[in-house]
Amino acid sequence: MKEKIIFGICLSFLFISCSTNYNTTSSSSPKSSQPRATSTPSVSQTEQEYNTLIKTYKPETADVLTDLFNENSNNSKTSVTVTNKSRCNMVLTITGKNYSKKIPIGAGKIGYAMVLKNQNYNLSGMVCNSVYQKTQFVSSSYSITLSN
């Protein structure tokens, strides 16, 4: 069963890296975590930031796949995977001790990054008209899904 899940994730990564259709918008909210009211960018600002980032963003596909397949406990890094099942493009910001990265994630796509293990990370972003914000201690591969 675990092999099927990993195979599905790998197949998704492959399709994402080959996809070029990134521009879709709509209103919805994430289910994975309760949104918090904060001063945040508008949907149009998020879309503009997404369009700027997607032009130069280099995904860490090989490292993430290696992490998911090998589950090497000796490696100092692990993967964070975010599935965006909403109808809006988003920009996920991951910040931690000496780490900050913005990941553009298209509507219906998966975004991912490698982070150091055993640290707290703040994950935040605007999903359609809702704010997603969560602090997570990451000690092994971590995955979340945001949806309508």
Order of alpha helices (4+ residues) and beta strands (2+ residues): alpha-alpha-alpha-beta-beta-beta-beta-beta-beta-beta
